[in-house]
């Protein structure tokens, strides 16, 4: 009886406290993304399989997780890998940029497209010959270094007449350039020579003979430009202006056709073709030069294939 607590006073109610409960530990989900991480962790729990796993090395197949990792490691532009789309976009952008630059400053074209393994000397220092030949080889090879050096034939008239005289004059330009020591023996040289040809009575045309000489690879190629009609009156003027004792009279006339046509049409000597036919000489030589460059490229490739 001594252990019984004394009764409380009547005016103070007795409070009975419930036994203490241990705190329930719940995961904190207040952080954004925590719930998704828990679900992902519960989904990615590896399960034991009774069947042996197939070897990815022998089959070449990849699991979804490996594919996802490969996509992640490919970077931002991994989605274009293997389809060439990105390279086409870059090439298109480069081409557009070059067109804008060369339009604003045409001289930048030579700087952009110069270089590479193709180095050629044109046997002339006139821009109406050097510029179209340079552009033609750069169009075919992508990059090419083309320079012009003065040269002329020695035994052919100033204005060759006939295919034989035109070809011989072009060859002599190359030979003269090599003999002078201006170029090395293995240098590739391109020569351009225009000549007149009488198709029939009182019907004349003007053409250009293009010859490429590559002695190191034993390649010599020739081609011709599109012809331009020449009226018979300028031809008669050339015939009268050529002295009877002109030592090269057998191969042509003593004055070039360009000077006579320039006086009659009141244009520059290099622009008379455009005045007659609407096609400038630069374009005629560009097309013929591209054909010559294409033949040269095929011969180079054939020698590489034989090795």
C-alpha positions in Angstrom: 0.0 0.0 0.0 2.9 2.3 0.5 3.6 2.2 -3.3 0.2 3.6 -4.2 0.4 7.2 -5.3 -1.5 9.8 -3.3 -4.7 10.9 -4.9 -4.6 14.2 -6.7 -6.7 17.1 -5.7 -10.2 17.3 -7.1 -9.7 20.6 -8.9 -6.7 19.3 -10.9 -7.7 16.7 -13.6 -5.3 13.7 -14.1 -3.7 13.5 -17.6 -2.7 10.0 -18.8 0.1 10.2 -21.5 0.3 7.6 -24.3 3.4 5.5 -24.6 6.0 7.1 -26.9 6.0 5.8 -30.5 9.3 5.5 -32.5 9.5 8.0 -35.4 8.7 6.6 -38.9 11.6 7.3 -41.3 10.2 8.2 -44.7 12.3 9.1 -47.8 12.5 12.8 -48.4 10.9 13.6 -51.7 11.0 17.3 -51.5 14.0 17.5 -54.0 12.9 17.7 -57.6 13.5 14.5 -59.5 14.1 12.4 -56.4 11.0 10.3 -57.0 11.9 9.7 -60.6 15.5 8.6 -59.6 14.0 6.1 -57.1 11.7 4.7 -59.7 14.6 4.5 -62.2 16.8 2.8 -59.6 14.1 0.2 -58.9 13.6 -0.5 -62.6 17.3 -0.9 -63.4 17.8 -3.5 -60.8 19.6 -6.4 -62.7 17.7 -9.6 -62.7 19.3 -13.0 -63.0 18.5 -14.8 -66.2 18.6 -18.6 -66.6 19.6 -18.3 -70.3 23.2 -17.3 -71.1 23.7 -13.8 -72.5 24.4 -13.6 -76.2 27.9 -12.3 -77.2 27.6 -8.8 -78.7 31.0 -9.2 -80.3 30.1 -12.2 -82.5 26.6 -11.0 -83.4 27.4 -7.3 -83.8 24.1 -6.3 -82.1 23.9 -3.7 -79.3 21.6 -3.5 -76.4 19.3 -0.5 -75.9 21.5 0.7 -73.1 24.6 0.5 -75.3 22.8 2.3 -78.1 21.8 5.1 -75.7 25.4 5.4 -74.5 26.7 5.6 -78.1 24.2 8.3 -78.9 25.3 10.2 -75.8 29.0 9.9 -76.7 28.4 11.1 -80.3 28.0 14.7 -79.2 25.7 17.4 -80.5 26.1 16.4 -84.1 26.1 12.6 -83.6 22.7 12.4 -85.3 24.4 13.2 -88.7 27.2 10.7 -88.4 27.5 8.3 -91.3 24.9 10.0 -93.6 27.2 12.7 -95.0 24.6 15.5 -94.3 26.9 17.5 -92.2 29.7 17.3 -94.7 27.4 18.5 -97.5 26.2 21.4 -95.3 29.8 22.4 -94.6 30.8 22.1 -98.3 27.7 24.2 -99.3 28.6 26.8 -96.8 32.2 26.9 -98.0 31.1 27.3 -101.6 28.7 30.1 -100.8 31.3 31.9 -98.7 33.9 31.6 -101.5 31.4 32.9 -104.1 30.6 35.9 -101.9 34.3 36.6 -101.3 35.3 36.3 -105.0 32.3 38.4 -106.0 33.4 41.2 -103.7 37.1 40.8 -104.7 37.7 38.7 -107.8 41.4 38.6 -107.1 40.7 36.5 -104.0 39.9 33.6 -106.2 43.5 33.0 -107.1 44.4 33.1 -103.4 41.7 30.7 -102.4 42.3 28.1 -105.1 46.0 28.3 -105.4 48.2 25.5 -104.0 47.9 21.8 -104.3 50.1 19.4 -106.2 49.3 20.8 -109.7 51.8 23.5 -110.8 51.6 24.8 -114.4 53.3 27.5 -116.3 51.5 29.2 -119.2 53.7 30.1 -122.1 52.4 33.7 -122.2 52.1 36.6 -119.8 48.9 38.0 -121.2 45.9 37.9 -118.9 43.5 36.9 -121.7 45.4 33.5 -121.9 46.6 33.0 -118.3 43.4 33.8 -116.4 41.1 31.3 -118.3 43.7 28.6 -118.2 44.1 29.1 -114.4 40.4 29.0 -113.8 40.0 25.9 -116.0 42.6 23.8 -114.1 41.3 25.1 -110.7 37.8 24.0 -111.7 39.0 20.5 -112.6 41.6 19.9 -109.9 40.1 22.1 -107.1 43.5 23.7 -106.3 46.2 24.5 -108.8 49.0 27.1 -109.0 49.1 28.6 -112.5 51.5 31.4 -113.6 52.4 33.0 -116.9 55.8 33.7 -118.5 56.4 35.5 -121.7 57.3 33.3 -124.7 56.9 33.4 -128.5 57.5 31.2 -131.5 60.6 31.6 -133.6 59.9 30.3 -137.1 56.2 30.8 -137.4 54.5 34.0 -138.6 52.9 36.5 -136.1 49.5 35.3 -137.3 49.7 31.5 -138.1 47.4 30.2 -140.8 46.4 26.5 -140.8 46.4 23.7 -138.2 50.0 22.8 -138.8 51.2 26.4 -138.3 49.1 26.8 -135.2 50.4 23.6 -133.6 54.0 24.4 -134.5 53.7 27.9 -133.0 52.3 26.5 -129.8 55.2 23.9 -129.6 57.8 26.6 -130.2 56.4 28.7 -127.4 57.0 25.7 -125.0 60.5 25.0 -126.5 61.5 28.6 -126.2 60.5 28.8 -122.6 62.5 25.7 -121.7 65.6 26.7 -123.6 65.7 30.2 -122.0 66.0 28.5 -118.5 62.9 30.3 -117.2 61.4 26.9 -116.1 62.9 23.6 -115.1 63.0 20.6 -117.4 60.2 18.8 -115.5 57.9 21.8 -115.3 54.4 21.3 -116.8 53.8 24.0 -119.5 50.6 24.9 -121.3 50.8 26.8 -124.6 48.0 28.7 -126.3 48.2 29.8 -129.9 45.4 31.2 -132.1 45.4 30.6 -135.8 43.3 31.2 -138.9 41.9 28.5 -141.1 40.3 28.8 -144.5 37.4 26.3 -144.5 36.5 27.0 -148.1 36.8 30.0 -150.5 36.1 33.2 -148.6 35.1 31.3 -145.4 37.5 31.8 -142.6 37.5 30.9 -138.9 39.7 31.7 -135.9 40.7 29.0 -133.4 43.1 28.4 -130.6 45.4 25.4 -130.2 46.2 24.3 -126.6 49.1 22.0 -125.9 50.1 20.6 -122.5 53.7 19.3 -122.1 54.7 17.2 -119.0 58.1 15.7 -119.8 58.5 14.1 -116.4 55.5 11.9 -116.8 55.9 11.7 -120.7 52.5 13.3 -121.3 51.7 15.6 -124.2 48.1 16.6 -124.9 46.5 19.0 -127.4 43.0 20.3 -128.0 41.3 23.1 -129.8 38.8 25.8 -128.9 35.5 26.5 -130.5 35.9 28.4 -133.8 34.8 32.0 -134.4 33.8 33.1 -137.9 36.0 35.8 -139.5 34.7 38.1 -142.3 36.7 37.9 -145.5 37.5 41.7 -145.5 39.9 41.6 -142.5 41.7 38.6 -144.2 42.3 40.6 -147.3 43.6 43.4 -145.1 46.1 41.0 -143.6 47.2 39.7 -146.9 47.9 43.2 -148.2 49.7 44.2 -145.1 52.1 41.2 -145.3 55.2 42.0 -147.5 56.0 39.7 -150.3 59.5 39.3 -148.9 58.3 38.4 -145.4 60.4 35.4 -144.4 57.6 33.7 -142.6 55.0 34.3 -145.2 54.7 30.6 -145.9 53.2 30.1 -142.4 50.9 33.1 -142.1 50.7 36.9 -142.0 52.9 39.5 -140.4 50.1 41.1 -138.3 47.7 39.3 -135.9 44.0 39.2 -136.7 43.2 40.7 -133.3 44.6 44.1 -134.2 42.8 44.3 -137.6 39.4 43.3 -136.0 39.9 45.7 -133.2 40.2 48.6 -135.6 37.2 47.6 -137.7 34.9 46.9 -134.7 36.3 49.6 -132.4 37.0 47.2 -129.5 40.0 45.8 -127.6 42.0 43.2 -129.5 41.0 40.6 -126.9 37.3 41.4 -127.3 36.7 41.0 -131.0 35.4 37.5 -130.7 32.6 38.7 -128.3 31.8 41.5 -130.7 31.4 39.0 -133.7 29.8 36.0 -132.1 28.7 37.1 -128.6 31.2 34.6 -127.0 34.3 36.2 -125.5 37.7 34.7 -126.0 38.0 34.1 -122.3 35.1 31.8 -122.3 36.3 30.0 -125.4 39.7 29.3 -123.7 38.0 28.4 -120.4 36.0 25.6 -122.0 38.9 24.4 -124.1 41.2 24.6 -121.0 38.7 22.5 -118.9 38.8 19.9 -121.6 42.6 19.9 -121.6 42.7 19.7 -117.8 40.2 16.8 -117.8 42.3 14.8 -120.2 45.4 15.6 -118.1 43.6 14.4 -114.9 42.6 11.1 -116.5 46.2 10.5 -117.7 47.5 11.1 -114.2 44.9 8.8 -112.7 45.8 6.1 -115.3 49.5 6.3 -114.3 48.6 6.0 -110.6 46.4 2.9 -111.3 49.3 1.2 -113.1 51.5 1.5 -110.1 
